[in-house]
Amino acid sequence: MKISRRRCLLALGTAISASARQELHAQWRSISAGTDGVVGAAVLHPGSGELFSLNGTERFPLASVCKLPIAMNLLALVDEGKFALRQEIEVLPRDVVSSVSPLAERWPAQRRFPLQEMIELMVAHSDNTAVETLFRIGGGGPAMAARFHQWKVEGVRVDRSERRCGLDRNGVVHYPPAAEWTDETIRALIDKTTPEEQYRATRRYLADPRDTGTPNGTVQLLARAFGGQALSKSSTALLVETMKATMTFPTRLKGLLPAGTVVAHKTGSTGTVKGLTAATNDSGVIYLPNGGMLAVSVYVKASTRNDAARDSVIARIARAAFDYYV
């Protein structure tokens, strides 16, 4: 039987593509061996719909990656007319977190802040006071669950405030109602727990399905956000520009990409207890030189490697995905 030249070329192209996919998977598996923890990664090419993943359906603690869907929820509320970007939002004593928070540095001399500024600080600077406030006014866990359902995103959950996650992860069992929290009382409660209690609590936190994301679910969320399927055109543009301005951990997704590569992303991290780090994350969109983009999410959980080693795993996985598409 005579086989046309076109069919031969198509067969050859398919074989080369399959070989390249296998090589990318092999690279990711080799890179993930650089940590003793569990690595989860996914890359979605929205232009073709192609999805690659490693442990793509496994759950990983979101840590501050939760600030991305929380920001999206507030922007959706703006789109619905329930808030305005220029509206000043009151920061309550229970919301104030002194660690990693430009807002906390200005409080209590200033107690009200424009919503847009709070969203920008929460995402680009990972402001912990902003996330407590915006999670509260956005309706908390039930509202987030409803949003994920509305956006048709599976595999991502935001159930508790970051402060509540921190209390649980540090082994604090008894604490006052959230309305009575202050930064001082929360820090005092955590200081009373021993390293052994914190270690056991971190292990429980790693097994908890709450406040987690799967790599596949996270890139799905990113693709819907950047594709304009979750928010209005103006809110989408604001979210994208805010994520491009992210200042935290340039050693992760951006770490090994060519100079000048644009990345819009959100990082997440937890503390280290007795050498164990629960979560080291980075999720975002990498802009390709040909005008396309990649939604990429990399999670590293339960690792005892140092900061540089964990960040390197994320950077190398991102670079391998970038090279595959470029």
C-alpha positions in Angstrom: 0.0 0.0 0.0 1.3 3.4 -1.0 1.7 5.8 1.9 1.5 9.5 1.1 4.3 11.9 2.0 1.9 14.0 4.1 0.9 10.9 6.2 4.6 10.1 6.7 5.3 13.6 7.9 2.3 13.5 10.2 3.4 10.2 11.7 6.9 11.6 12.1 5.6 14.7 13.9 3.5 12.7 16.2 6.5 10.5 17.1 8.7 13.5 17.8 6.0 15.1 19.9 5.5 12.0 22.0 9.2 11.6 22.5 9.5 15.3 23.6 6.6 14.8 26.1 8.3 11.7 27.5 11.6 13.7 27.8 9.8 16.5 29.7 8.3 14.0 32.1 11.7 12.3 32.6 13.2 15.7 33.3 10.6 16.6 35.9 11.0 13.2 37.7 14.7 13.7 37.8 14.4 17.2 39.1 11.9 16.2 41.8 14.6 13.8 43.2 16.4 17.0 44.3 14.1 17.1 47.4 13.2 14.4 49.9 9.7 15.8 49.9 6.9 15.4 47.4 6.8 17.5 44.3 3.7 18.3 42.4 3.8 20.2 39.1 1.5 21.0 36.2 1.8 23.1 33.0 -1.2 24.0 30.9 -0.7 25.5 27.4 -4.0 27.4 27.0 -3.4 27.8 23.2 -3.5 24.0 22.6 -5.1 22.8 25.8 -2.1 20.5 26.4 -1.6 19.6 30.0 1.5 18.0 31.6 1.6 17.1 35.3 3.6 15.3 37.9 1.5 14.2 40.9 -1.1 16.4 39.3 -4.1 15.3 41.3 -2.3 15.1 44.7 -3.2 17.8 47.3 -0.6 20.3 48.5 -0.9 23.0 51.2 -1.6 26.3 49.4 0.1 28.5 51.9 0.0 32.1 50.5 -1.0 30.8 47.0 -4.5 31.1 48.6 -4.2 34.9 48.1 -4.7 34.5 44.4 -8.3 33.0 44.6 -9.1 35.4 47.5 -8.1 38.3 45.3 -10.2 36.9 42.5 -13.2 36.6 44.9 -13.0 40.2 45.9 -12.6 41.3 42.3 -15.7 39.2 41.4 -17.6 41.1 44.2 -16.5 44.3 42.6 -17.8 43.1 39.3 -21.1 42.4 41.0 -21.3 45.9 42.4 -20.9 44.8 46.1 -17.6 46.6 46.5 -15.7 49.3 44.7 -12.0 49.4 44.1 -11.7 52.9 45.6 -13.8 51.9 48.6 -12.0 52.2 51.9 -12.0 49.0 54.0 -11.5 49.0 57.7 -8.8 46.8 59.1 -9.9 45.4 62.5 -7.5 44.5 65.4 -8.2 40.8 64.6 -6.9 41.3 61.1 -3.5 42.8 61.9 -0.5 40.5 61.3 2.8 42.1 62.0 4.9 39.7 59.9 5.1 40.4 56.2 2.7 43.3 56.1 3.2 46.9 54.9 -0.4 47.5 56.1 0.5 46.5 59.6 3.3 49.0 59.6 0.8 51.8 59.0 -1.8 50.6 61.5 -3.3 51.9 63.8 -2.4 55.4 62.7 -4.3 54.5 59.5 -7.1 52.0 59.9 -8.9 52.2 56.5 -7.3 51.5 53.1 -8.6 51.5 49.5 -9.7 48.0 48.4 -7.5 48.1 45.3 -4.4 48.9 47.3 -5.2 46.0 49.7 -5.6 43.6 46.8 -2.3 44.7 45.2 -0.4 44.4 48.5 -1.9 41.0 49.3 -0.8 39.6 45.9 2.4 41.4 45.0 3.8 41.7 48.5 2.0 38.8 50.2 0.6 41.2 52.8 -0.8 39.1 55.7 -3.0 41.8 57.2 -4.6 42.3 53.8 -5.4 38.6 53.4 -7.0 38.4 56.8 -9.2 41.4 56.1 -10.2 40.4 52.6 -10.9 36.8 53.5 -13.2 38.1 56.2 -15.1 40.6 54.2 -15.3 38.3 51.2 -17.4 35.7 53.1 -14.7 33.3 54.3 -14.6 29.6 53.4 -18.2 29.1 52.3 -17.9 32.0 49.8 -14.7 30.6 48.4 -16.3 27.2 47.9 -19.1 28.8 46.0 -16.7 30.7 43.8 -14.7 27.6 42.8 -18.0 26.0 41.9 -19.0 29.0 39.8 -15.6 29.1 38.1 -15.8 25.3 37.4 -12.5 24.8 39.1 -11.9 21.5 40.9 -9.0 20.6 43.2 -8.5 24.0 45.0 -9.9 24.7 48.5 -9.7 27.8 50.7 -11.4 26.9 54.0 -9.6 28.8 56.8 -7.9 32.2 57.1 -4.1 32.1 56.9 -3.9 33.0 60.6 -6.2 30.0 61.5 -4.0 27.8 59.3 -0.9 29.1 61.2 -2.5 28.3 64.6 -3.4 24.8 63.5 0.0 24.2 61.9 1.8 25.3 65.1 -0.2 23.0 67.4 -2.4 25.7 69.1 -5.5 23.8 70.2 -7.3 26.3 72.4 -7.7 29.9 71.4 -10.3 32.6 71.8 -13.0 33.4 69.2 -11.6 35.2 66.1 -13.3 38.4 67.1 -11.1 38.6 70.1 -7.8 37.9 68.3 -4.9 40.4 68.4 -1.4 40.0 66.9 0.0 39.9 70.4 -2.3 37.2 71.7 -1.8 35.0 68.6 2.0 35.2 68.9 1.8 34.4 72.6 -0.3 31.3 71.9 2.2 30.0 69.3 5.2 30.8 71.6 3.7 28.5 74.2 3.8 25.4 71.9 6.9 23.3 71.9 8.9 22.3 68.8 7.7 18.7 69.2 4.0 19.9 69.3 4.6 22.1 66.3 6.2 19.2 64.4 3.3 16.8 65.1 0.9 19.6 64.1 2.7 20.2 60.9 2.4 16.5 60.0 -1.3 16.7 60.7 -1.5 19.9 58.5 0.2 18.0 55.7 -2.5 15.3 55.8 -5.4 17.8 56.0 -7.4 18.3 52.8 -8.4 21.8 53.8 -6.7 24.8 52.2 -5.0 22.7 49.6 -4.6 22.8 45.8 -3.7 20.2 43.2 -1.3 21.2 40.5 -3.9 20.4 37.9 -6.6 22.4 39.6 -4.3 25.4 40.1 -3.3 25.7 36.5 -7.0 25.3 35.6 -7.7 28.3 37.9 -4.9 30.3 36.3 -6.1 29.6 32.8 -9.7 30.7 33.6 -8.4 33.8 35.4 -6.1 34.9 32.6 -8.5 33.8 29.9 -11.2 36.2 31.1 -13.5 33.4 32.1 -13.7 34.3 35.8 -13.8 38.0 36.0 -14.7 41.1 33.9 -12.2 42.5 31.4 -11.1 45.3 33.7 -10.8 43.0 36.8 -8.8 40.5 34.8 -6.4 43.2 33.6 -5.9 44.4 37.2 -5.3 40.9 38.5 -2.8 40.2 35.7 -0.8 43.4 36.3 -0.8 42.8 40.0 0.6 39.3 39.6 3.3 40.6 37.3 4.4 42.9 40.1 4.9 40.1 42.6 8.1 40.8 44.6 8.4 37.6 46.6 10.8 34.7 45.8 12.2 35.6 42.3 14.3 32.4 42.8 11.3 30.1 42.1 9.4 30.2 38.8 11.5 33.1 37.5 14.8 31.8 38.8 16.2 30.2 35.7 14.1 31.8 32.9 15.8 34.0 30.3 16.3 37.6 31.4 13.3 39.7 30.5 10.8 36.8 30.6 7.5 38.1 32.0 6.0 36.0 34.8 2.8 36.8 36.6 2.7 34.6 39.7 1.9 34.1 43.4 4.2 32.3 45.8 3.5 30.5 49.0 5.6 29.3 51.9 5.3 28.0 55.4 7.9 28.0 58.2 10.3 25.2 59.1 9.9 23.1 62.2 12.7 20.7 63.3 14.0 20.8 59.7 10.6 20.1 58.1 9.1 22.6 55.7 5.5 22.0 55.0 5.1 24.0 51.8 7.2 25.8 49.2 5.1 26.9 46.2 4.9 29.1 43.2 2.0 29.3 40.7 1.6 31.6 37.8 1.7 32.4 34.1 4.9 32.5 32.0 4.8 34.6 28.9 6.5 32.9 25.9 8.6 34.8 23.4 6.2 33.8 20.6 3.3 35.6 22.2 1.8 32.5 23.9 1.7 31.7 27.6 2.0 28.8 30.0 0.0 28.3 33.2 2.5 26.7 35.6 2.1 25.5 39.2 4.8 23.8 41.3 4.4 22.6 44.9 7.0 21.1 47.2 5.7 19.7 50.4 7.2 17.9 53.5 10.9 18.6 52.5 13.9 18.8 54.8 16.1 20.4 52.2 17.2 24.0 52.5 15.6 27.0 51.0 17.9 27.1 48.0 17.4 23.4 47.1 13.6 23.7 47.3 13.5 26.9 45.2 15.9 25.3 42.7 13.4 22.4 42.1 10.7 24.9 41.3 13.0 26.9 39.0 14.3 23.9 37.1 10.8 22.5 36.5 9.6 25.9 35.2 12.7 26.1 32.9 12.1 22.6 31.5 8.5 23.5 30.7 9.6 26.8 29.1 12.2 25.1 26.9 9.7 22.4 25.8 7.4 25.1 24.4 10.1 27.4 23.1 
